């Protein structure tokens, strides 16, 4: 899942696993490939609660 910020442009603020309790209200589903692309651009986007990057094999 991708969590977007508020305001113009709604930049991506975090990438979560679907079950993550830390995902906010502004989330939408994304594909595995999209999650890998977003994490490849900025590893700081990964959620520190659900550790999506570890499950995807990024780290």
N, C-alpha and C positions, 0 to 999 in steps of 0.2 A: 504494500500500500504506500502511496505517496501522500505526504502531508504538505499542504501549501500554506503560505503565509497569507496575511490579509493585505488589501490595498491593490494598487495598480500593478499589474504584472504577476501578482501572486506567485512569487518565487518558491521553489521547493525548499522546505526547511528541514524535512526529515523523511527517511525511508524506513518503513516498519514491516514486520511480518503481519499477516492478516489477523492474528490472535492478540496482538500486542495491546495491553491496557493503556499504554502511554499515547497511543494515536489519538489525535484530536478530532474535532468535528469536521475539519476541512480535509478529509482524506478521500482518496479514490483508488480503485484497484489498478495495478499496472502489471505488465508481463515481467517474467524473470529477466529477459533481455533488457528491458527498460530499467529495471532496478540495477542491473550490472552496469549499464551505461551511466546512470546517475551517480552511483558510488565510484565509478572510475573517474568521473569529473571532480568529485569532492568526497573523500572518505569521511569527512566530518558530518555528513548528512545521515550517517547510520544511527539508528536508535541505540542508546546505551542500555536500554532495558531488554530488548529482544535480540540484539546482536545479529541482525540480518546478514551483515557482511561475513560473519563466520559461517553461517549456514549455507551461504552462496559460494563459499570457498574463496572469497576475496582476500581474507587474512588468514 
